Amino acid sequence: MLFPRQMAPALVVDTLNHGSFDLASEVPVRMTLICFYRGLHCPTCAMYLRELERLTPEFAERGITTIAISSDSEPRAREMQKKVGANSLRIGYGLSVTEARKWGLYISTSRGKSSIGVDEPQMFSEPGLFLLRPDRTIYYLSVQSMPFVRPNFKELLQALDFSIQHDYPARGEYAGAL
């Protein structure tokens, strides 16, 4: 189980237009936002990523870099990029389910075609959202076992404004005996 203030796992994936993404080489001013999404088959992911694309410049104004990552193949990731109109948001692909599990993401198996008629991959990760400090420690994390009810990006921006202004620490870090 991952905890805030803990070092995030290593993460290296290819991206569509920005070469290889290596978390160890990422140098944000303030944080890196990693949005793990289910894949092309998920209509909820498409809506969610459209919103992240729209707000990526606002995250950048706060010194926060963004990337959305799935287990999809490059062609499927490219289709998602077109579907969401991603120009500012980096799109990573090819995340193995083994690596997804290291991030605490839930793994699902295919149920055939999704509600929009797109084949689900044999295995894929469910959504997760992470904010990491430049030293790769976890500031915030949210993982879901279902595609629904994800963190709201506009509310997250407001929370980040407060956190930045008040130097608010990462919470939920205690991992000791109870």
Secondary structure, DSSP 8 states (H G I E B T S, - for coil): ---TTSB----EEEESSS-EEEGGG---SSEEEEEE---TT-HHHHHHHHHHHHHHHHHHHTTEEEEEE-S--HHHHHHHHHHHT-SSSEEEE---HHHHHHTT--EEE--SB-TTS-B--SEEE--EEEEE-TTSBEEEEEE-SSSSS---HHHHHHHHHHHHHHT--------S--
